[in-house]
């Protein structure tokens, strides 16, 4: 590698990543062959001000979040993580902390089992990290297969990231649990593969929040979902409305046949630390692309506790 | 798809792209299976101010350039283009012209034979388009296989983009040919596949310019290259120094055995409109990672016309 600031930066990144980065240096990277699995791919961007503020989280945590958010999209397809490519736009003010950021990325990529195989480095006015993740799956699960009779399950306990953001916006420090859920999300790769292998009909991550992503699932599958608010797994000191709306969760929501869910729930605690909860069902209905919330705690105005959320059917994301 | 500004933008993009965009809407896209070919992948970013200025080129041309630059990396590996993912960071000031930009991208992606399978949309202060390209190759060609005895060939006629940039920086309008070469580069996909199939030992695109990328090839292959300046194919009204240094070319530089080059040169004009020229050779030498220029037009100071460029061996790009 020759002299120059760009090459110095790349050398620094390579030194930080060590054997985590492989075959960097050609115009494109060659992906290892996969046998009997389907290749899946996704892109995700993490942009300063749009997705985080520097006052809230450390550079290392920015790296963790950017990689975790991207890899979560593989978990949502029932895929394992094979390869990661990283495109940085770096302002001069970030140069000194780029190494910490690279360490945060490495922490998550290493845990996922993937390798860093390429990327791009540009200068710009605001930091952005655009991550391409490549995975492979024996059983690909899309958002489109939910069927009446399925039950809805969700991993984890919800509300942490929403609680952290609410605190920061109010100029308070978040509670420890909530802050950790925001800054150190764990892509549910093994859980996603288990749900896919068990026969999940549809799955996605709830990066937009449980309610918003349930709408996405209902729309893509063309079905009517019922979510039992009283069954939503809550983090400490989290109320139901916050758990329903909290985004940046990176937990998984899946629709699967009841007998499959029952069997999974039995064996789950021995396999995973993250809880799995039944939160609702898919019902036979003439209205499609709709999410209905039941079991809401009574509001002060004495409403019935049932909310129907209309949502047009169709594709809902350019991609996640 | 539900209401909202982000979804409106995505709907607009989908409408522009029509059948060019497939299977958008899941957390990740499933890539079609490839039989007997190797999967290759690359990322490339196009950032406002860093890579172009709005005063110079139209929104459509920004789209063309961003897609062409990314796909050129597949051509450089001897790969065909299979799939493209696009991550946009879009300032409000670009919203109105995003459609034109999408049309420019579509023009290049369609011509390449690839499909758009996913992406990401974020708001930000400066426009950036980060493109992931996925291809597949029967014969992958890296930068690392050049051997003493090989000849060096280059596609196209050089100097256009450098001439255009020189004009813009001097507040002049570029000549038509030069401007077109900058705003409408063509990834040399078929040429790259032909060079790979013929048995090229090493190849890259000369997006950094012929001399800089010859250095990259010399460094990666650990060889000593000689370039005959008098053999470099020049665009109209382009001088040799400009042709050697002009970047953003997206032509291909390859090292291949002389008999292979001879055979290719014979059949080339019947297969391709873009010329192929022998511009140098790989020589047996104790100095490695070095590019030597011979045949330079005598400068006004009466120099000998031979320049040796030292360049340390090793990997030279985080990725292109």
Interface residues (C-beta under 8 A of the other chain):
Chain A: X1 X2 X7 X10 X13 X14 X24 X25 X26 X27 X28 X29 X30 X31 X33 X38 X39 X40 X41 X42 X43 X44 X45 X47 X49 X50 X51 X72 X73 X74 X76 X77 X79 X83 X85 X86 X87 X89 X117 X118 X119 X120 X121 X122 X123 X124 X125 X126 X128 X130 X132 X133 X134 X135 X140 X142 X143 X144 X204 X205 X215 X219 X220 X311 X312 X314 X315 X316 X317 X318 X319 X320
Chain B: X1 X2 X7 X10 X13 X14 X24 X25 X26 X27 X28 X29 X30 X31 X33 X38 X39 X40 X41 X42 X43 X44 X45 X47 X49 X50 X51 X72 X73 X74 X76 X77 X79 X83 X85 X86 X87 X89 X117 X118 X119 X120 X121 X122 X123 X124 X125 X126 X128 X130 X132 X133 X134 X135 X140 X142 X143 X144 X204 X205 X215 X219 X220 X311 X312 X314 X315 X316 X317 X318 X319 X320
